[in-house]
């Protein structure tokens, strides 16, 4: 009889959900931002578990974004500590795998545009040449701002076939394709994301 009761109690306890697999990447890039933090989905691929668990893990802050041109290193121990601070139990809820060290490089998005401009031809010379050829040296109009500071936005994280969406607020104004700071509801720090449309931004991975 005792064995029967123990069996019934065991069946009554719900089975624990499969853990989420967090596979760390060896290298990650992120644009610099004031008071910006890296989140887990920027340095790792998430699989397994439930969609809600992956969504919660995706936005866990794992460290500050390095200064432009700098590199920061994160170890699995660093990530495990941040997960515990966020309320997760790495030994029970998560399988931490992948790279033994993540190298995070901060890339200034404006740098390629500056490098692309020919340094050997002064702007004044270009203007004179256009004038002599009958062309017009008209300034290119700035891109239209479609998201303004304090606007409500949907923050999207895309990893393969997995799409995670969270609600947030724009910290800066921006046009399509520009990188701005956003704040996820309930989070302690800001994130950097690219403007997709007037209501949506995509987290930079």
NORDAVEN-V22664 format. One record per run of one state. SS is the DSSP state (2 for helix, 1 for strand, 0 for the rest). FROM is the first residue (numbers start at 1). TO is the last residue. If there is no record, write none. Layout:
BEGIN
{{SS & FROM & TO} {SS & FROM & TO}}
END
This chain:
BEGIN
{{0 & 1 & 1} {2 & 2 & 12} {0 & 13 & 19} {1 & 20 & 24} {0 & 25 & 26} {1 & 27 & 30} {0 & 31 & 35} {1 & 36 & 39} {2 & 40 & 42} {0 & 43 & 43} {1 & 44 & 48} {0 & 49 & 50} {2 & 51 & 58} {0 & 59 & 60} {1 & 61 & 64} {0 & 65 & 70} {1 & 71 & 75} {2 & 76 & 85} {0 & 86 & 89} {2 & 90 & 93} {1 & 94 & 98} {0 & 99 & 100} {1 & 101 & 106} {0 & 107 & 110} {2 & 111 & 116} {0 & 117 & 122} {2 & 123 & 132} {0 & 133 & 144} {1 & 145 & 147} {0 & 148 & 151} {1 & 152 & 159} {0 & 160 & 161} {1 & 162 & 170} {0 & 171 & 173} {1 & 174 & 175} {0 & 176 & 178} {1 & 179 & 184} {0 & 185 & 189} {1 & 190 & 195} {0 & 196 & 199} {1 & 200 & 203} {0 & 204 & 205}}
END
